[in-house]
Amino acid sequence: MGGLVHQRVKVSFLEKSGDLHLEETGHRRHVRFAVDIEAKVLTALGAQRARTRDLSRGGLCFVLPIPLKIGMKFTIEMALVFAENTFSEPLNVSGKIIWCTPVDDGYQLGAAFVSLDDQTKQYLEMFLNFLANGLNPDDERKEDGSLYG
């Protein structure tokens, strides 16, 4: 399989809350962002192209052409497009499949992130901050490295 193909990111938010559209429900620990990003999923079965459906600090939902077993571990690689031919560094996160269901274009999978080191957590925080607020070179950082937002 070739390298990751970068696509423009389509971001929509799931529920309106002030100027920012988010989803926050009683059974979710983290805000989810509906985001369509082409990604690459690596498992023991090999590499597969995927499309994300949503992303949060705790996990993500994505679509694959094949089903994966509940509990299967994987790594996903995804990148944001800031402008034509200007991409973020790839975000690589490890996860575990929580659920899998057939959909029209393959299988939709829900996954929880696992074993994220501090550097990956900080980069995930920046990635999510971009989805929430866009790119701002003057963004201030908290002492723990996460962005104010």
C-alpha positions as CSV (number, residue, x, y, z in Angstrom):
1,M,0.0,0.0,0.0
2,G,1.3,3.5,-0.8
3,G,1.7,6.4,1.4
4,L,-1.1,8.4,3.1
5,V,-3.1,10.4,0.6
6,H,-3.9,13.8,2.1
7,Q,-7.3,15.3,1.5
8,R,-9.0,18.5,2.6
9,V,-10.6,18.1,6.0
10,K,-14.4,18.5,6.3
11,V,-15.2,19.4,9.8
12,S,-18.8,19.7,11.1
13,F,-19.7,19.8,14.7
14,L,-22.5,17.6,16.2
15,E,-24.5,19.9,18.5
16,K,-24.5,23.7,18.8
17,S,-23.1,25.2,22.0
18,G,-22.5,28.9,21.6
19,D,-20.3,29.6,18.5
20,L,-18.8,26.1,18.6
21,H,-20.8,23.0,17.5
22,L,-20.0,20.1,19.7
23,E,-21.5,16.9,21.1
24,E,-21.5,16.4,24.8
25,T,-23.7,13.6,26.2
26,G,-24.0,12.1,29.6
27,H,-22.3,8.8,28.5
28,R,-19.3,10.4,26.7
29,R,-16.2,11.6,28.6
30,H,-14.9,13.7,25.7
31,V,-16.2,16.1,23.1
32,R,-16.4,14.5,19.7
33,F,-15.7,16.3,16.4
34,A,-17.3,15.0,13.2
35,V,-14.4,15.1,10.8
36,D,-13.8,13.4,7.5
37,I,-10.1,12.6,7.1
38,E,-8.5,10.0,4.9
39,A,-6.4,7.8,7.1
40,K,-4.3,4.6,7.1
41,V,-5.1,1.9,9.6
42,L,-2.4,-0.6,10.5
43,T,-3.3,-4.0,12.1
44,A,-1.8,-7.5,12.2
45,L,-3.8,-8.0,8.9
46,G,-1.9,-5.2,7.2
47,A,-2.6,-1.7,6.1
48,Q,-6.1,-0.4,5.1
49,R,-7.3,2.9,3.9
50,A,-9.9,4.4,6.2
51,R,-12.2,7.5,6.5
52,T,-12.7,9.0,9.9
53,R,-16.3,9.9,11.0
54,D,-15.5,11.5,14.3
55,L,-12.6,12.1,16.7
56,S,-12.2,12.9,20.4
57,R,-9.5,12.8,23.1
58,G,-10.6,9.3,24.0
59,G,-11.0,7.6,20.6
60,L,-12.6,7.8,17.1
61,C,-15.1,6.3,14.7
62,F,-13.9,5.4,11.2
63,V,-15.0,3.4,8.2
64,L,-12.9,0.5,6.7
65,P,-13.7,-1.8,3.7
66,I,-13.2,-4.9,6.0
67,P,-14.5,-5.7,9.5
68,L,-12.1,-5.9,12.5
69,K,-12.7,-8.0,15.6
70,I,-13.7,-6.4,18.9
71,G,-10.6,-5.9,21.0
72,M,-8.2,-5.9,18.0
73,K,-5.3,-3.4,18.4
74,F,-4.4,-1.0,15.6
75,T,-2.5,2.2,14.8
76,I,-4.1,4.9,12.7
77,E,-2.2,7.6,10.8
78,M,-4.0,10.8,9.8
79,A,-3.0,14.4,8.9
80,L,-4.8,17.7,8.5
81,V,-4.7,19.8,5.4
82,F,-4.1,23.5,6.2
83,A,-4.0,24.8,2.6
84,E,-3.2,23.3,-0.7
85,N,0.0,21.2,-0.3
86,T,0.3,22.2,3.3
87,F,-0.3,19.4,5.8
88,S,0.1,18.8,9.5
89,E,2.6,16.2,10.6
90,P,0.9,12.9,10.7
91,L,-0.9,12.0,13.9
92,N,-0.2,8.3,14.8
93,V,-2.3,6.9,17.6
94,S,-2.8,3.3,18.9
95,G,-6.2,2.0,19.7
96,K,-8.5,-0.9,20.4
97,I,-11.7,-1.7,18.5
98,I,-14.8,-1.4,20.8
99,W,-17.5,-2.0,18.2
100,C,-17.9,-2.8,14.5
101,T,-21.1,-2.6,12.4
102,P,-21.8,-3.0,8.6
103,V,-22.6,0.2,6.7
104,D,-23.2,1.0,3.0
105,D,-19.5,1.7,2.3
106,G,-17.9,-1.0,4.4
107,Y,-17.7,-1.3,8.2
108,Q,-18.0,1.5,10.7
109,L,-15.8,0.9,13.8
110,G,-15.6,2.6,17.1
111,A,-12.3,2.6,18.9
112,A,-10.7,3.8,22.1
113,F,-7.1,5.1,22.2
114,V,-4.7,3.1,24.3
115,S,-1.2,3.6,25.6
116,L,-0.7,7.2,24.4
117,D,2.6,8.7,25.6
118,D,2.8,12.3,26.7
119,Q,4.1,13.6,23.3
120,T,1.2,11.8,21.4
121,K,-1.3,13.2,23.9
122,Q,0.0,16.7,23.3
123,Y,-0.1,16.4,19.6
124,L,-3.6,15.0,19.7
125,E,-4.6,18.0,21.8
126,M,-3.1,20.3,19.2
127,F,-4.9,18.4,16.4
128,L,-8.3,18.7,18.3
129,N,-7.6,22.4,19.0
130,F,-7.2,23.0,15.3
131,L,-10.6,21.2,14.7
132,A,-12.2,23.4,17.3
133,N,-10.6,26.8,16.6
134,G,-8.7,26.6,13.3
135,L,-5.1,27.5,12.9
136,N,-3.8,30.4,14.9
137,P,-0.1,30.9,15.1
138,D,-0.5,33.0,18.3
139,D,-2.2,30.2,20.2
140,E,-1.1,30.2,23.9
141,R,-0.1,27.1,25.6
142,K,-0.9,26.0,29.2
143,E,2.0,24.8,31.4
144,D,1.2,21.2,30.5
145,G,1.7,22.0,26.7
146,S,-2.0,21.8,25.8
147,L,-3.6,24.8,24.0
148,Y,-5.9,27.3,25.6
149,G,-9.1,27.3,23.6
